[in-house]
Amino acid sequence: MSKINFADEHDNRIEFYFEHNLSANERCLWDVLLYLAYKRATGIEWPDSFYVPNKLLLGSMPFEGMDTLERVRKSLVNKGLITYKNEENVKSSPIYTLHYLTKEK
């Protein structure tokens, strides 16, 4: 669990959008993942990693198809915002690890 201040994370996220030219799809996916982390949080204790079904993400995105989800997810990984793990031949949901911008030490 990480100690995260929602307002600080939000402000830093918006600043990151502008400084790093995130696409609308990248912003949307990152926002949905941060929202899901926020909903799993207890106060300022936010989860570092959690399972998210692809179906849930695809239903929350303005785009359709796994190809687009995989491309956008890879871009967020390359930008250092998330880590993604999907175990081969396992029917469980993928695991996302968020790299918060305002994580307290």
N, C-alpha and C positions, 0 to 999 in steps of 0.2 A: 504494500500500500504506500502511496505517496501523499504527502501533505500538499494540497492544491487549493489556492484561493480562486474561486470561480471568476470573479471580476478581473483579477490580474491575468489569469489565463486567457480570458476573452480578449482583453485589450492587447496582449502580446500576440495573440493569434491574428487579430485584424491587422496589426502592424506587419506581421510576417507575410500576410497576403500581398500587401503592397510592395514590400521590399524584395520578395522572391517571385513575383508575377505568377502566382498560382492560378491555374485555370478554374473555371466555374465547377467542373467535375471534381477536381482535386479539393477545392474548398468544401464542396458538398459532402464528399466521402469523409473528410477529416472532421467536419462538423457533426455528422451522424455518429462517428466513432466517439467523439468527445461527449456528445449527448448521452450515449449509452454508458460511458464511463461515469458520467455525472449521476445518472439514474441508479448506478450500482454503488455510489459513494455513501459513506456514513460521515456526515459533516464534512470536514476537510480531508478525510481519509479516502482517497480515490484509488481504485484498482490499477495496477500497472498492466496487467494482462487479463484478458477475458475472451470467452468464446462468443462468436457472432456467426449465425447461419448466413450463408450466401443469399438465401431467399429473403431474409430480413433486409439485408443491405440493398438488394436489387429492388425490393418493394419501396425503399426509401429514397431511391436515386431518380434523377430526372432522365436517366439513360436506361437503355435496355441491353441485356446480354452480358454474358460472362466475359466476353472478349474485352469490352469496355471496362468492366470492373477490374479485371486483371491488369490492364494497362494503367489505369488510374492508381490502383493499389501499388503497383511497381514504382510509379513515379513518386508516391509518398514515401516509400521505402528508400528510394535513391536520395530524396531530400532530407532523410534522417528523422522524419516525423513519426514513423511507425515501424514496427517489425511485424512480419506476418509469418505464420507457420501453419501449414496444412500437411498433415501426415498422409503419406501415400497409403492407399488401400484401407483407409479408416473412414468410417461413416460419421465420425464426430465433426462438429463445426470447426472452422479454422480458428486459430488463436491469434488475437491481435495484442501487441504490446505498444502502448502509446509512450512517446518520448515527450513529456510535458515541457512546455517552455518556461514554466515558473515553479518547478519542483523545489520544495524546501529541502535543505540538507539535514 
